[in-house]
Amino acid sequence: MPPLLELAGITKRYPGIVANQDVSLAVQPGEIHALLGENGAGKSTLMKIVYGLVRPDEGEIRWQGLPVVENSPVLARKRGIGMVFQHFTLFETLTVAENIALGLEPADAGGDLENRIRELSRHYGLAVAPQAPVWSLSVGERQRVEIVRCLLQSPRLLIMDEPTSVLTPQEADGLFATLRRLASEGCAVLYISHKLEEIQALCHAATVLRAGKVVARCDPTRETARSLAALMIGKAPPEIEHRPAESDGPVVLSVTDLSLPPADPHGTALKRISFSLRAGEILGVAGVAGNGQRELLRALSGEDARAPARAITLAGQPAGNLDPRGRRALGLAFVPEERLGRGAAPKLSLTLNALLTGRRRSLTRAGLIRQGAVERRAAEIVRRFDVRTPGIQAEAGSLSGGNLQKFIVGRELFDGPKLLIAAHPTWGVDVGAATLIREEMLALRDRGGSVLLFSEELDELFLLSDRIAVMFHGMLSPPAPVRQLTPESVGLLMGGAGFEGGAALAQAH
């Protein structure tokens, strides 16, 4: 039998860059095929070509051995191709069920859709609430909606772009079981991920891209994570060892008995949260998506300023009722979980995005933008954080997800903040970029800054954190030194085991 999907000599050019150059690959029915490469290597562009969102300049797509003459997302879905995008394609003002209905044929979006969503969600362990508005969901919950929407279409080929980047280990294991079941039934999967261990465990074959070209094909089960990384970036990646904090500094952030009702009906109430963060320390916060992380992040960043003034103090100053600008003036920097829309304005250039959170005194004069200073700042962020872009005037939305993440993190670290609050800072970035971002956070801590790190990757939390706390149902466990914890003890708390009034972490280790 011919391959289910075959790409032959695919080339796609954009002004100033060749995204794909003479790319060929084949995917068999029932095969889970990995597509590997650094951020900006051309993986997402290639998948958009398969899905009909982008037209190649050269080359041919074949489906079941026959050339694809016309292609579009509608035609791709009719062939049986489903795609889970790295940047979500959901309308925030609509409910989960309404968003899913938009991706289905009218005959499949009938009155029993909500029941079908609940049934499929339970079957695959991807919990979603059909009536919840998308704007109220965390990043992890939105990812589940995207996956459920694709699975409801009974795809023959499922394209997944970083599907586990915001899922917990337990959720990821459930997704892997789902994908293996689909593959056993003849469904093929094209799988993009920077988590090389899961590539080894899940995928039958791998194609590696570098700078838009195919540089290797391999059986990932015969490779190691380091050898796969070396194929991606052309050399063995650097290693980071956990470096414990040398000494206790003054308290930079203090939260005392913070309780807030949810700002929306589907949110999570914050319940008597208390902790402190010292200079020269990284405090990690673990938890399954939807347990109050989003609400706590907004309360700490100033987007939600309903807290009593003294419930949150920054550098010794009451800050619970300050807006984001007031908190930034006290030394706070913030990397939100959503890159596009909150972390960056997608239609603005990198230059203007660099201005959004830069210190006004150095970038403006008498209310006017100092264009040269802003451009120098943007260029320095691009250089220091190795952001792959045609130039600083490129729109933020034109960058790959990982390169945009590097730019946002670089912008927030540029002025050496007293406190960096970072939500999923290495979400969807390649191994080299993740190492760079992690080293920069450690360097900030070593210079006397402090980091509050929200992540659902336990490996990352144990690698970087000096102490770890766990969120569950709007409560926060007492932070405990990482040397006293194990992934198993933290994982149990993430599931709520023994979590009574936030006092469980001290007992779990």
MOVENNOR-V571257 format. One record per run of one state. SS is the DSSP state (a for helix, b for strand, c for the rest). FROM is the first residue (numbers start at 1). LEN is the number of residues. If there is no record, write none. Layout:
SS;FROM;LEN
SS;FROM;LEN
//
This chain:
c;1;4
b;5;10
c;15;2
b;17;11
c;28;4
b;32;5
c;37;6
a;43;9
c;52;6
b;58;6
c;64;2
b;66;2
c;68;5
a;73;7
c;80;1
b;81;4
c;85;10
b;95;1
a;96;7
c;103;3
a;106;3
c;109;4
a;113;12
c;125;8
b;133;1
a;134;3
c;137;2
a;139;13
c;152;5
b;157;5
c;162;7
a;169;16
c;185;3
b;188;5
c;193;3
a;196;7
c;203;2
b;205;6
c;211;2
b;213;6
c;219;1
a;220;3
c;223;2
a;225;9
c;234;17
b;251;10
c;261;9
b;270;9
c;279;3
b;282;5
c;287;6
a;293;9
c;302;7
a;309;3
b;312;3
c;315;2
b;317;2
c;319;5
a;324;6
c;330;2
b;332;4
c;336;4
b;340;1
c;341;3
b;344;1
c;345;4
b;349;1
a;350;7
c;357;3
a;360;4
b;364;2
c;366;2
b;368;2
c;370;1
a;371;14
c;385;10
b;395;1
a;396;3
c;399;2
a;401;13
c;414;5
b;419;5
c;424;7
a;431;16
c;447;3
b;450;5
c;455;3
a;458;7
c;465;2
b;467;6
c;473;2
b;475;2
c;477;3
b;480;2
a;482;3
c;485;2
a;487;8
c;495;10
a;505;4
c;509;1
//
